[in-house]
Amino acid sequence: MTFSQLNAIFVAVAVLVMVVALARQPGAAAKRTLMAAVVASIAVLVVLTAIFDNVMIASGLFDYAGHTLNGLRVGLAPIEDFAYPIAAGLLLPGLWLLFTRGRRP
C-alpha cells in the first residue's frame, strides 16, 4: 500500500466524520463560523508541516522509501505528508462536536 492510498482512506474517514458533525449542528451561521475556524486551523497546520518536515528531512532525522511516494514534493517534504494535518483538522473538531453534542459547560 502506498502513502497516497493510506492517505485517501484516512482523509475520507475525516471528511465523513466532519460531514456528519456538521449535519447535526443547528443553524447555518454556526456552521459557517465552524468551517471558517476549521479552514484557518488547517491552513496553519499545513504551513507548519511544510516548515518542520523540511527542517527534519534536511537535518537527516528521517527519510521515506521512494517506492511508496508519488514523487511530488514541497521542498523536501513529500506531498503525502500534507494529508495528515488536513485530516486532523477535520477529524478532531468533527469528533469533538459529535461527542459533546447537547452538553453545556
Secondary structure, DSSP 8 states (H G I E B T S, - for coil): --HHHHHHHHHHHHHHHHHHHHHTS--HHHHHHHHHHHHHHHHHHHHHHHHHHHHHHHTTS----GGGS-S-EETTEEGGGGHHHHHHHHHHHHHHHHHSTT---
